Amino acid sequence: MEHKPYAIVIGLDCITGLQTARILAKRGVPVIGIARDLDHYCCQTNACVQKYAADAKTEGFIELLVSLGPSFAQKPVLVPCTDMSVLLISRYRGWLSKWYRFGLPDEQVVETLLDKIAFYTYAAQAGLPIPATFFLRSRADAEQAAGSLSYPCILKPPMKSPKWEANTNKKVFKLESREEFLACYDRCKDWADILMVQDWIEGPEANLYSFNGYFDAQSQPLVTFIARKIRQWPPETGTSCLGEEVRNDEVLEASISLFRNARFQGLGYVEMKRDERTGRHYIIEPNIGRPTGRSAIAEFGGVELVYTMYCDLTGLPLPENRVQQYRGTKWIYLRRDLQSAYYYWRKGQLSLGGWLRSIWGIRQDAVFSWTDLRPFLADFGGSTLTALAGGRRKRWTANASAGGSEVNPLLRESKY
C-alpha cells in the first residue's frame, strides 16, 4: 500500500517545528525535517523519518528542496515554520510548485501580510483596529514619532531578519519614555532597514488572544480555534509559555473577516489584545502560511488544525474534528513557564498556589512527550548545564559525526 505523501517541516529546530512534526507523525504522515542546526534539542525528535541540514531563513533550503524534488513519487507538502521560510517559498513558488504542494495565497497577499509595514498600512486604509503606529526610516522620523507617541511604547522590526536575530533574541522592546525610546532606536537602527514603533496596549498577558485557522483556496475557513495567553517569556513582550483555549467571538469574527477580505489561503494566525481601559480589541500582528507555537493547543483541544491543512492540500478526506468545543484545554512550555513564574514570584505577583492553580488541567507540554523524550531531556539538560557553566552554551548531539572532511551542509543528511 502506498504511503501518504511526505510532509516536509522547514525549521525543525524550533518549538513550532517540533510540535508540527509530532502532530503529523501521529496521524501516519511521514515527516522530513529541515533545520539549520541538527544538534538543536528540537531536532532530537523521533517524529521524522529523515532530517537534512539547511538554513530555513536563507535560499539554502530552497536549493535543497530543488535538489530533492525529483526523488519523490508523490508531491510532498511543505510546512514552513518561520516567516522567512514562508516568504522564500512564496518568492520561489515557480520552481517549487513542480515538485511540492503548499498552502499560500497570491505572492502580493503574502508580501502584504508578512511585512509589518505593508500590513499596518493596509490595516489603516481598511479601518482595521490597530494601535497608533509609526515607521522609522531615519533619526528624524524617530524624533517626530517620539512627540506623538503615548508611553510606554514598543519598538520592533517589520520582520525579524537574520541581522536582527544576530543582535538580539527579543521580538520587541518595551520602552517607558521618550528618552528610552530614542536611545533604543539609536542602538537598533542598523539592525533593520526600517523600524516601527507603536503605542503599548494596556492590560495583562491574559488579555492577549490568538486566532488560528486554515482557509481553503476559496478563502473559506475549514477550521478555527481561539486561545489566550496566561503567561509568556520574556514577560510582557515574549512568546506564550502557558495558554488556554477560550471563547472570544470578537477576535474570531475580526480574524475571519481580515483573511477573507485579503483573499487568503493557508494557515493564518492573528494576535489581538484587549485594552484594559476601553475593552476594545486591537490587532497586534498576523502570522501567515505556517503553524505557530500556539497552533498545537488546537490539536490538543480536539481540533485538527495542521492535519486539516495537510488533507486539503493532498486531496484526502478532511478530518471530522474541526469545530472548537471550548473544553478549556491548556498548553505549557514548562521550562519557560518556570522562568516566567519565578519572575512574577520575585515581584510578589504570583504565589506557589497561584502557579499550581494556573497549570491545573494541563494536557500538553510543548517539548515533553512520553514517546519522544530526547528533545525534553536535551532542552532541560542543556539549560541546566548552561546555567552551571556560567552561560557557556552546551551543544547536544544525538549522533556525533565521525572523522573526515567537512560536508556541504545542503547535502548533510541524518536518517532515523
ABEGO torsion letter per residue (X at the ends): XBBBBBBBBBGABBAAAAAAAAAAAAAGBBBBBBBABAABAAAABAABABBBBBBAABAAAAAAAAAAAAABABBBBBBBABAAAAAAAAAAAAAAAAABBBBBBBAAAAAAAABAAAAAAAAAAAGBBBBBBBBBABAAAAAAAAAABBOBBBBBBABBBAAAAAABABABBBBABAAAAAAAAAAAAAABABBBBBBBBBEBAAABBBBBBBBBAAGBBABBBBBBBABBOBBGABBBABBBBBBBAAAAAAAAAAAAAAGBBEBBBBBBBBBAAAGBBBBABBBBGBBBAAAAAAAAAGBBAAAAAAAAAAGBBBBABABBAGAGBBBBBAAAAAAAAAAAAAAGABBAAAAAAAABGBABBAABBAABAAAAAAAAAAAAAAAAAGGBBBBBBABBBBEEBBBBAAABBBBX
